Amino acid sequence: MFASSETPIIGTILLVAFGILGWGFYRARPFGKLGILAWLQSVVLMTPWLLFFGLFAAGIYLNIVGILFLVVASAGLYIYLGRQLRAAGQDAILKQRATERLAADTTPEGNTAPVTAELQIEVLSIPEADLSAIKGIFGLDTFFATETIAYQEGAIFKGNLRGEPQEVHNRLSANLQERLGEQYRLFLVENTDGKPVVIVLPSRNDPRPTTAGQKAFAGILLIATIATCLETAGLLLNFDLFANPAKFTQALPIGLGIFVILIAHEIGHWVLARRYQVRLGWPFFLPAVQIGSFGSITRFESLLPNRTALFDISLAGPAAGGIVSLVMLIVGLLLSHPGSLFQLPNQFFQGSILVGSLARVVLGSALQSSLVNVHPLVIIGWLGLVITALNLMPAGALDGGRIVQAIYGRTTAKRATFATLVLLALVSLGNTLAMYWAIVILLLQRDLERPSLNEISEPDDARAALGLLALFLMIATLLPLTPGLAGRLGIG
């Protein structure tokens, strides 16, 4: 039987879950088979979360094997449904093309070309010679342009996509470069009505490289972050390094460990960016005395080829930093013994579902003592996981926000950003760290990343599953254990 205090929690989880799923089904049903398959994918994505946290609230603890089974099963079902969805989508495209061809065959001759395209040439910013060259890149087997509309310093070309989006974009971009060199950039995006359109803009609108002043500021932030990492280490060792600089050597190992995790994060971004030939700006580290650093802000200095590149580059940083942090944490737990440098109250391990669960597996009954002896690597790894989890929050231009934008699109990313800021505002009423992070996002990182050159092609299902796992680990890192559940797990 469940405790009476937990019954409202379980009821609330079930009510909210079924409400969201019911509303999704209501919205998906008018779209037929495609809508139902897309809805089933959302069900598969939500099920592990609901089962894990619902069972947790009910006092049922899943070990690491059970958690991995949930994630793997969910990923497998998501990939299977994705294949079914793409197959159904291809059928729908073929039917639409057949309908369009039939309509074209039955339309009186002379009425097929829209008049508005020629009338709007006069208000376009693109020179007429360039516009003529741009129109020449389109064709029946790539993108059949039917209308030209002025947009900023370039133009929008409406029409019909006649092939796989990435292949069409590659061919159009190559044709454009062959005719006009590097003067223009071609974007393949969805219009407000959900139909593909081509946008051509001058290359002078490309992202700007980091200026000398910005590099100098990045250097100042780097020095400040090194200082706060060392200060955090000093506070963990019960002294203020700024007031006792002579104890620098004592703080150095822990401070260096925190900074190594930050560097691993940046190396992850850099390696994948180099693979996609994307330039990254200098990282602007965010110093924070509480945990050493909030991570960094890293700008893209070139346009991204597609949403897959956005996903891979964004995930690579947290993956590298998170793996290094997790290894440090596990090694530290294995090295912990009576007489270790740190003695932590057992309630300390209630601050994170992930860390508490791993500590319970490795340390066992030692967590029942009032003070738990732990190796310094436990503290360093834990701080690294917190820094990684904060950057995985699905908001704005954070790594988590970019991941959501890459997988689900800009509309969902905007909603996720709003929801994250609201949640942080509520949590900040009792947690100063959440308040600081909410301010950082609101002032520096709330805007989404600019669209990719090919904004239509989505990352594959395996990447969507990896994104799900990353968000799952983020929540498991930041969400604390309830005292009752911690007691049942033998923590405290």
C-alpha positions as CSV (number, residue, x, y, z in Angstrom):
1,M,0.0,0.0,0.0
2,F,1.2,3.5,-0.7
3,A,1.5,6.1,2.0
4,S,-1.4,8.6,2.1
5,S,1.0,11.5,1.6
6,E,2.1,10.1,-1.8
7,T,-1.4,9.4,-3.2
8,P,-2.0,13.1,-4.2
9,I,1.4,13.1,-6.0
10,I,0.6,10.0,-8.0
11,G,-2.9,11.3,-8.8
12,T,-1.5,14.6,-10.0
13,I,1.1,12.8,-12.2
14,L,-1.5,10.6,-13.8
15,L,-4.0,13.4,-14.3
16,V,-1.4,15.7,-16.0
17,A,-0.1,12.9,-18.1
18,F,-3.4,11.7,-19.4
19,G,-4.5,15.3,-19.9
20,I,-1.5,16.0,-22.1
21,L,-1.8,12.7,-24.0
22,G,-5.6,13.2,-24.5
23,W,-5.1,16.8,-25.8
24,G,-2.4,15.5,-28.2
25,F,-4.7,12.8,-29.5
26,Y,-7.4,15.3,-30.1
27,R,-5.1,17.6,-32.1
28,A,-3.6,14.7,-34.0
29,R,-6.8,12.9,-35.1
30,P,-7.8,15.3,-37.9
31,F,-4.4,14.6,-39.7
32,G,-5.3,10.9,-40.1
33,K,-2.5,8.3,-40.1
34,L,0.3,10.8,-40.1
35,G,-1.2,12.6,-37.0
36,I,-1.7,9.4,-35.1
37,L,1.8,8.1,-35.8
38,A,3.3,11.5,-34.6
39,W,1.1,11.3,-31.5
40,L,2.3,7.7,-30.8
41,Q,5.9,9.0,-31.0
42,S,5.1,11.6,-28.3
43,V,3.5,8.8,-26.2
44,V,6.7,6.8,-26.5
45,L,8.9,9.7,-25.5
46,M,6.8,10.4,-22.4
47,T,6.3,6.9,-21.2
48,P,9.8,6.4,-19.6
49,W,9.5,9.7,-17.8
50,L,6.1,8.9,-16.5
51,L,7.0,5.4,-15.4
52,F,10.3,6.4,-13.8
53,F,9.1,9.4,-11.8
54,G,5.6,7.9,-11.2
55,L,7.1,4.8,-9.7
56,F,9.6,7.0,-7.8
57,A,6.8,9.0,-6.3
58,A,5.0,5.8,-5.4
59,G,8.1,4.5,-3.6
60,I,9.1,1.9,-6.1
61,Y,12.8,2.2,-7.0
62,L,14.1,1.1,-10.4
63,N,17.7,0.0,-10.5
64,I,20.1,0.9,-13.3
65,V,19.1,-2.2,-15.3
66,G,15.4,-1.1,-15.2
67,I,16.2,2.4,-16.2
68,L,18.4,1.3,-19.1
69,F,15.6,-1.1,-20.3
70,L,13.1,1.8,-20.3
71,V,15.4,4.0,-22.3
72,V,16.4,1.3,-24.8
73,A,12.8,0.1,-25.3
74,S,11.6,3.7,-25.7
75,A,14.4,4.4,-28.3
76,G,13.6,1.3,-30.2
77,L,9.8,2.0,-30.4
78,Y,10.6,5.7,-31.3
79,I,12.8,4.6,-34.2
80,Y,10.2,2.1,-35.4
81,L,7.4,4.6,-35.4
82,G,9.7,7.2,-37.1
83,R,10.2,4.8,-40.0
84,Q,6.5,4.2,-40.2
85,L,5.8,7.9,-40.1
86,R,8.3,8.6,-42.9
87,A,6.9,5.8,-45.1
88,A,3.4,7.2,-44.6
89,G,4.7,10.7,-45.3
90,Q,6.2,9.6,-48.6
91,D,2.9,8.1,-49.6
92,A,1.2,11.4,-48.8
93,I,3.7,13.3,-50.9
94,L,3.3,11.0,-53.9
95,K,-0.5,11.4,-53.7
96,Q,-0.1,15.2,-53.4
97,R,2.2,15.3,-56.5
98,A,-0.3,13.2,-58.5
99,T,-3.1,15.5,-57.5
100,E,-1.1,18.6,-58.5
101,R,-0.1,17.0,-61.9
102,L,-3.7,16.1,-62.6
103,A,-4.8,19.7,-61.7
104,A,-2.1,21.1,-64.0
105,D,-3.2,18.9,-66.8
106,T,-6.8,20.0,-66.5
107,T,-6.0,23.8,-66.1
108,P,-6.6,25.9,-69.3
109,E,-3.4,26.8,-70.9
110,G,-2.0,30.2,-69.9
111,N,-3.3,30.2,-66.4
112,T,-0.6,28.2,-64.7
113,A,2.0,31.0,-64.1
114,P,1.2,33.4,-61.2
115,V,1.2,37.0,-62.2
116,T,2.3,38.2,-58.8
117,A,5.9,36.9,-59.3
118,E,6.6,39.3,-62.1
119,L,4.9,42.2,-60.4
120,Q,7.0,42.0,-57.2
121,I,10.4,42.1,-58.9
122,E,10.4,45.9,-58.7
123,V,10.3,46.0,-54.9
124,L,13.1,43.4,-54.4
125,S,16.4,44.5,-53.0
126,I,18.3,41.9,-55.2
127,P,19.6,43.4,-58.5
128,E,17.6,42.2,-61.5
129,A,20.6,40.4,-63.0
130,D,21.2,38.5,-59.8
131,L,17.5,37.7,-59.4
132,S,17.4,36.3,-62.9
133,A,20.5,34.1,-62.1
134,I,18.9,32.9,-58.9
135,K,15.6,32.0,-60.7
136,G,17.7,29.9,-63.1
137,I,18.8,27.5,-60.3
138,F,15.3,26.1,-59.9
139,G,14.0,23.2,-61.9
140,L,11.2,20.6,-62.1
141,D,13.4,18.0,-60.4
142,T,14.4,20.2,-57.4
143,F,12.2,23.1,-56.5
144,F,9.5,24.4,-58.8
145,A,9.3,28.1,-58.0
146,T,5.8,29.7,-58.5
147,E,6.0,33.0,-56.6
148,T,8.7,35.6,-55.6
149,I,8.3,37.8,-52.6
150,A,10.5,40.5,-51.2
151,Y,12.1,39.6,-47.8
152,Q,14.6,41.8,-45.9
153,E,17.5,42.2,-48.3
154,G,16.7,39.1,-50.3
155,A,13.7,37.1,-51.5
156,I,11.4,34.3,-50.6
157,F,10.6,31.8,-53.4
158,K,7.4,29.8,-52.9
159,G,6.8,26.7,-54.8
160,N,6.9,22.9,-54.7
161,L,9.7,20.8,-53.3
162,R,10.4,18.0,-55.8
163,G,12.9,15.8,-53.9
164,E,14.5,14.9,-50.6
165,P,15.2,18.2,-48.8
166,Q,18.9,17.7,-48.1
167,E,19.6,16.6,-51.6
168,V,17.6,19.5,-53.1
169,H,19.3,22.0,-50.9
170,N,22.7,20.7,-51.8
171,R,21.9,20.9,-55.5
172,L,20.4,24.4,-55.3
173,S,23.2,25.7,-53.2
174,A,25.8,24.3,-55.6
175,N,24.0,25.9,-58.6
176,L,23.7,29.2,-56.7
177,Q,27.4,29.2,-55.9
178,E,28.3,28.3,-59.5
179,R,26.3,31.3,-60.8
180,L,27.0,34.0,-58.2
181,G,29.9,32.7,-56.0
182,E,29.6,33.5,-52.3
183,Q,27.4,36.6,-52.7
184,Y,24.2,34.8,-51.4
185,R,23.1,32.1,-49.0
186,L,20.2,29.7,-49.7
187,F,17.9,28.6,-46.9
188,L,15.3,25.8,-47.2
189,V,12.7,26.4,-44.5
190,E,9.0,25.9,-43.8
191,N,6.6,28.7,-44.4
192,T,3.9,29.7,-41.9
193,D,1.5,27.4,-43.6
194,G,3.9,24.4,-43.2
195,K,5.0,24.3,-46.9
196,P,8.7,24.4,-47.9
197,V,10.0,27.7,-49.3
198,V,13.4,28.9,-50.4
199,I,14.9,32.1,-48.9
200,V,17.9,33.7,-50.5
201,L,19.8,36.3,-48.5
202,P,23.1,38.2,-49.1
203,S,26.1,36.6,-47.5
204,R,26.9,39.9,-45.7
205,N,24.2,38.8,-43.2
206,D,26.3,35.8,-42.1
207,P,27.4,35.6,-38.4
208,R,30.2,38.0,-37.6
209,P,33.6,36.6,-36.3
210,T,34.6,37.4,-32.7
211,T,36.1,40.9,-32.5
212,A,39.3,41.8,-30.7
213,G,37.3,43.5,-27.9
214,Q,35.1,40.4,-27.5
215,K,38.2,38.2,-27.4
216,A,39.7,40.4,-24.6
217,F,36.4,40.1,-22.7
218,A,36.4,36.3,-23.1
219,G,40.0,36.3,-21.7
220,I,38.9,38.3,-18.7
221,L,36.0,35.9,-18.1
222,L,38.3,32.9,-18.4
223,I,40.6,34.4,-15.7
224,A,37.6,35.1,-13.5
225,T,36.3,31.5,-14.0
226,I,39.6,30.0,-13.0
227,A,39.5,32.2,-9.9
228,T,35.9,31.2,-9.0
229,C,36.8,27.5,-9.5
230,L,39.7,27.9,-7.0
231,E,37.4,29.8,-4.7
232,T,34.8,27.1,-4.8
233,A,37.5,24.6,-4.0
234,G,38.6,26.7,-1.0
235,L,35.0,26.9,0.3
236,L,34.7,23.2,0.0
237,L,37.8,22.9,2.1
238,N,36.4,25.4,4.7
239,F,38.5,28.5,3.9
240,D,38.1,31.6,1.7
241,L,40.9,31.6,-0.9
242,F,40.5,35.3,-1.6
243,A,41.1,36.0,2.1
244,N,43.8,33.3,2.4
245,P,45.8,33.3,-0.9
246,A,48.6,31.4,0.8
247,K,46.4,28.3,0.7
248,F,46.4,28.3,-3.1
249,T,48.1,24.9,-3.4
250,Q,45.4,23.3,-1.2
251,A,42.6,24.5,-3.5
252,L,44.5,23.8,-6.8
253,P,43.6,20.1,-7.2
254,I,39.8,20.5,-6.8
255,G,39.7,23.8,-8.7
256,L,41.7,22.2,-11.5
257,G,39.4,19.3,-11.6
258,I,36.3,21.5,-12.1
259,F,38.1,23.4,-14.8
260,V,39.1,20.2,-16.6
261,I,35.4,19.4,-16.9
262,L,34.7,22.8,-18.4
263,I,37.5,22.3,-21.0
264,A,36.2,18.8,-21.8
265,H,32.8,20.4,-22.6
266,E,34.3,22.9,-25.0
267,I,36.5,20.3,-26.7
268,G,33.4,18.3,-27.4
269,H,31.8,21.2,-29.1
270,W,35.0,22.0,-31.0
271,V,35.6,18.5,-32.3
272,L,32.0,18.1,-33.8
273,A,32.0,21.7,-35.1
274,R,35.3,20.9,-37.0
275,R,33.7,17.8,-38.4
276,Y,30.9,19.8,-39.9
277,Q,33.2,22.7,-40.9
278,V,31.4,25.1,-38.6
279,R,33.4,27.9,-37.0
280,L,32.9,28.5,-33.3
281,G,33.6,31.7,-31.5
282,W,35.7,32.0,-28.3
283,P,33.8,30.6,-25.3
284,F,32.6,33.2,-22.8
285,F,32.9,31.4,-19.5
286,L,30.4,32.3,-16.8
287,P,32.1,32.4,-13.4
288,A,30.0,31.3,-10.4
289,V,31.3,31.1,-6.8
290,Q,28.6,28.5,-5.8
291,I,29.8,25.8,-8.2
292,G,32.9,27.3,-9.9
293,S,31.2,28.1,-13.2
294,F,27.8,28.0,-15.0
295,G,29.5,26.8,-18.1
296,S,30.1,29.0,-21.1
297,I,28.4,30.8,-24.0
298,T,29.8,29.7,-27.3
299,R,28.6,31.4,-30.5
300,F,28.4,29.9,-34.0
301,E,30.5,32.0,-36.4
302,S,29.2,30.4,-39.5
303,L,25.8,29.1,-40.7
304,L,24.9,25.6,-39.8
305,P,24.2,23.2,-42.7
306,N,21.2,21.5,-41.1
307,R,19.5,20.6,-37.9
308,T,21.5,17.4,-37.6
309,A,24.7,19.5,-37.3
310,L,23.0,21.7,-34.7
311,F,22.1,18.6,-32.7
312,D,25.5,16.9,-32.9
313,I,27.5,20.0,-32.0
314,S,25.2,21.0,-29.2
315,L,25.1,17.5,-27.6
316,A,28.8,16.9,-28.0
317,G,29.8,19.4,-25.3
318,P,27.5,18.1,-22.5
319,A,28.3,14.6,-23.6
320,A,32.0,15.1,-23.1
321,G,31.7,17.1,-19.9
322,G,29.1,14.8,-18.5
323,I,31.1,11.6,-19.2
324,V,34.2,13.1,-17.6
325,S,32.1,14.2,-14.6
326,L,30.4,10.8,-14.3
327,V,33.7,8.9,-14.5
328,M,35.2,11.2,-11.8
329,L,32.1,10.6,-9.6
330,I,32.2,6.8,-9.9
331,V,35.9,6.6,-9.4
332,G,35.6,8.9,-6.4
333,L,32.9,6.7,-4.9
334,L,35.1,3.6,-5.5
335,L,38.0,5.3,-3.8
336,S,36.0,6.6,-0.8
337,H,36.9,5.0,2.5
338,P,37.0,5.9,6.2
339,G,39.4,8.7,6.6
340,S,38.7,10.3,3.1
341,L,39.2,14.0,2.8
342,F,35.5,14.9,2.9
343,Q,32.9,13.9,5.5
344,L,29.4,14.7,4.2
345,P,26.1,14.5,6.0
346,N,24.1,11.6,4.6
347,Q,21.3,14.1,3.7
348,F,23.7,15.6,1.2
349,F,23.1,12.6,-1.1
350,Q,19.4,13.4,-1.2
351,G,20.1,16.4,-3.4
352,S,20.2,14.4,-6.7
353,I,18.3,11.3,-7.8
354,L,21.2,10.3,-10.1
355,V,24.1,10.9,-7.6
356,G,22.1,9.4,-4.7
357,S,21.3,6.3,-6.7
358,L,24.9,5.8,-7.8
359,A,26.2,6.4,-4.2
360,R,23.7,3.8,-2.9
361,V,24.9,1.2,-5.4
362,V,28.6,1.8,-4.7
363,L,28.7,2.8,-1.0
364,G,25.8,0.7,0.2
365,S,25.1,0.8,3.9
366,A,27.7,3.5,4.5
367,L,25.1,6.0,3.5
368,Q,23.1,5.2,6.7
369,S,25.9,6.8,8.8
370,S,25.4,10.4,9.8
371,L,28.6,11.3,8.2
372,V,29.8,9.7,4.9
373,N,33.5,9.7,4.0
374,V,34.0,10.5,0.3
375,H,37.0,11.1,-2.0
376,P,37.4,14.6,-3.5
377,L,36.6,13.2,-7.0
378,V,33.0,12.7,-5.8
379,I,32.6,16.4,-5.1
380,I,34.3,17.4,-8.4
381,G,32.3,14.9,-10.4
382,W,29.0,16.0,-8.8
383,L,29.7,19.7,-9.5
384,G,30.5,18.8,-13.1
385,L,27.2,16.9,-13.5
386,V,25.4,20.0,-12.1
387,I,27.1,22.3,-14.5
388,T,26.4,19.9,-17.4
389,A,22.7,19.6,-16.3
390,L,22.2,23.3,-16.1
391,N,23.5,23.7,-19.7
392,L,21.1,20.9,-20.8
393,M,18.0,22.8,-19.7
394,P,15.7,23.2,-22.7
395,A,15.9,27.0,-23.0
396,G,17.0,29.5,-25.6
397,A,20.6,29.0,-26.9
398,L,21.7,26.7,-24.1
399,D,22.9,23.3,-25.3
400,G,19.6,21.8,-24.2
401,G,17.6,24.5,-26.0
402,R,19.6,23.9,-29.2
403,I,19.0,20.2,-28.8
404,V,15.2,20.7,-28.5
405,Q,15.3,23.1,-31.5
406,A,17.2,20.6,-33.6
407,I,14.8,17.7,-32.9
408,Y,11.4,19.4,-32.5
409,G,11.7,22.7,-34.3
410,R,11.6,26.4,-33.4
411,T,8.0,26.5,-32.2
412,T,8.5,23.7,-29.6
413,A,11.8,25.3,-28.6
414,K,10.1,28.6,-27.9
415,R,7.5,26.9,-25.7
416,A,10.2,24.9,-23.9
417,T,12.2,28.1,-23.2
418,F,9.1,29.8,-21.7
419,A,8.3,26.7,-19.6
420,T,11.9,26.5,-18.3
421,L,12.0,30.1,-17.3
422,V,8.7,29.8,-15.4
423,L,9.9,26.7,-13.6
424,L,13.2,28.3,-12.7
425,A,11.3,31.4,-11.4
426,L,9.2,29.1,-9.1
427,V,12.2,27.1,-7.9
428,S,14.2,30.3,-7.3
429,L,11.9,31.2,-4.4
430,G,13.8,28.6,-2.4
431,N,17.0,28.2,-4.3
432,T,19.4,31.0,-5.1
433,L,21.3,28.9,-7.8
434,A,18.0,28.6,-9.8
435,M,17.5,32.4,-9.5
436,Y,21.0,33.2,-10.8
437,W,20.6,30.7,-13.7
438,A,17.2,32.1,-14.6
439,I,18.8,35.6,-14.8
440,V,21.6,34.3,-17.0
441,I,19.2,32.7,-19.4
442,L,16.9,35.7,-19.5
443,L,19.6,38.2,-20.1
444,L,22.1,36.3,-22.3
445,Q,20.6,33.0,-23.7
446,R,16.9,33.3,-24.1
447,D,17.0,33.8,-27.9
448,L,16.9,30.7,-30.1
449,E,19.7,29.8,-32.5
450,R,19.3,31.2,-36.0
451,P,17.8,28.8,-38.6
452,S,20.1,26.3,-40.4
453,L,20.6,26.4,-44.1
454,N,18.3,23.4,-44.4
455,E,15.8,23.8,-41.7
456,I,13.4,21.1,-43.0
457,S,15.3,17.9,-42.6
458,E,15.0,16.6,-39.1
459,P,17.7,14.6,-37.2
460,D,17.2,10.8,-37.3
461,D,15.4,8.9,-34.7
462,A,18.6,7.6,-33.0
463,R,19.6,11.3,-32.3
464,A,16.1,12.0,-31.0
465,A,16.5,9.1,-28.6
466,L,19.9,10.4,-27.5
467,G,18.3,13.8,-26.9
468,L,15.7,12.1,-24.8
469,L,18.4,10.4,-22.7
470,A,20.3,13.7,-22.2
471,L,17.1,15.5,-21.0
472,F,16.3,12.5,-18.8
473,L,19.8,12.6,-17.1
474,M,19.5,16.3,-16.7
475,I,16.3,16.0,-14.7
476,A,17.7,13.0,-12.7
477,T,20.7,15.1,-11.8
478,L,18.9,18.2,-10.7
479,L,15.8,16.6,-9.1
480,P,16.3,15.8,-5.4
481,L,15.0,12.7,-3.5
482,T,12.2,13.1,-1.1
483,P,13.2,12.3,2.5
484,G,10.7,9.3,2.6
485,L,12.0,7.8,-0.6
486,A,15.6,8.4,0.5
487,G,14.9,6.5,3.6
488,R,13.5,3.6,1.7
489,L,16.6,3.5,-0.4
490,G,18.8,3.5,2.7
491,I,20.1,7.0,2.3
492,G,20.0,8.6,5.8
